[in-house]
Amino acid sequence: QKEVEQDPGPLSVPEGAIVSLNCTYSNSAFQYFMWYRQYSRKGPELLMYTYSSGNKEDGRFTAQVDKSSKYISLFIRDSQPSDSATYLCAMREGTQGGSEKLVFGKGTKLTVNP
Amino acid sequence: EPEVTQTPSHQVTQMGQEVILRCVPISNHLYFYWYRQILGQKVEFLVSFYNNEISEKSEIFDDQFSVERPDGSNFTLKIRSTKLEDSAMYFCASKRLTNTGELFFGEGSRLTVL
């Protein structure tokens, strides 16, 4: 089983739709969970960061972490054409002797059509 | 807004040559990283660096690679004797604290080995 799995899509939605992106993982030591947005041939841009389980909201974005199911989600409300990008989930272990490295999903390519 | 800056944005080199990729992390950050992304593949961890020494490295980061922080601002990745399979986007990243997942990436340096 891969350490982090993410459906690569592509995902195409109309403007204004609610978008749901998700990742599953196998390493129960993961404690920090991130969502990055990446435009073509650019660096990953940090969107949301969550520690441990729970929800976090920032504007139109909501991140959810369910550690019992090893499942994380990113919801985008009122999606806009400017949200068109590849969305990467990433996670890392805790700081008490855990690995520093971020482990990324493969990314989901999202297109929001006007 | 402070950002991680990388140079060059694109470098083309012949197989067997040495390349140096340069990064200026965000100024009050203490932890520095290199990641790479081969076209169409996941972003993958190479090395982390703190307090002037490598704190963790992946199996990819063999003797061909080295990192250095030659002064108070630059962080470099040297690749000796480049191979065709070293062609990728190389991303520098930094963060301020260890107990956070908030890792900020630069725009990347695209390396093409011919």
Interface residues (C-beta under 8 A of the other chain):
Chain A: Y32 F33 M34 Y36 R41 K42 G43 P44 E45 L46 Y49 Y51 L88 A90 M91 R92 T95 S99 E100 K101 L102 V103 F104 G105 K106 G107
Chain B: V4 Q6 Y31 Y33 Y35 Q41 K42 V43 E44 F45 S48 S55 E56 S58 M89 F91 T98 N99 T100 G101 E102 L103 F104 F105 G106 E107 G108 R110
